[in-house]
Amino acid sequence: MSNQEQHDAAMYALAGEYVLGTLFAEERQQLEQRLQTDERLQHVVAQWEERLHPLAALAEPVAPSSLLWPRIRRSIDMLESLRPAEPKRRWWQHILLWQGVSMAACALVAVLLLFQPAPQPAYVVVLIAPEQQTPGWLVRASNRREVQLLPLAVTSIPANRVLQFWTKGADWPAPVSLGLVEPGQPLHTTLDELPPLAPNQLFELTLEQPGGSPTGLPTGPVQFIGRAVAL
């Protein structure tokens, strides 16, 4: 990765933290000063705002309960756990591939905590387009045995290809198919013959041949990918 690409990735992650409100006060003040003159940074912040704000429309607003702030605190602790132990280094400097996935997942967790009526989902996953780092699908799980796949944006695929839904636990030898997906259509599936859903479990959508992968394993390019976050 070139220096320019590293710089762009760092700015993208910083802008995301700014929109989410997870920056420390000093960092936020420094970024707001840059925003006054840095047009590129202004554009990236606007992109994050445009991508994340529609997620609030996933559920009707409700009055927060007395349990809200403790749950927000747990979410903040989760964000802090993503930071490395050594000072002055951000976690995205180590795993740039997952920066968009993790940040968007945490963004959705915050939105759900603020806006969604009880009962809350047990797990959420935001599936991100790896190259554009834009959210395309949401995986929700009310328990550890079934998941619901919901579209967050318009998805277009070639006429001679299909989207296939996969998942893989940390200690599984290979991904397992959860079925074919119609672009723009939700999918509900159970995990009856699989181990229970676990934090950090991988989910992805790949482009496959009509009828699905002939090998039982992903063969096409990854279109969307993300990991499960427990609430």
Secondary structure, DSSP 8 states (H G I E B T S, - for coil): --HHHHHHHHHHHHHHHHHHT-S-HHHHHHHHHHHTT-HHHHHHHHHHHHHHGGGGGGS------TTHHHHHHHHHHHHHHTS-SSTT--GGGT-HHHHHHHHHHHHHHHHHHHH--SS--SEEEEEEETTTTEEEEEEEESSSSEEEEEE-S-----TT-EEEEEEE-TT-SS-EEEEEE-TT--EEEE-TTS----TT-EEEEEEE-TTS-SSSS--S-EEEEEE-EE-
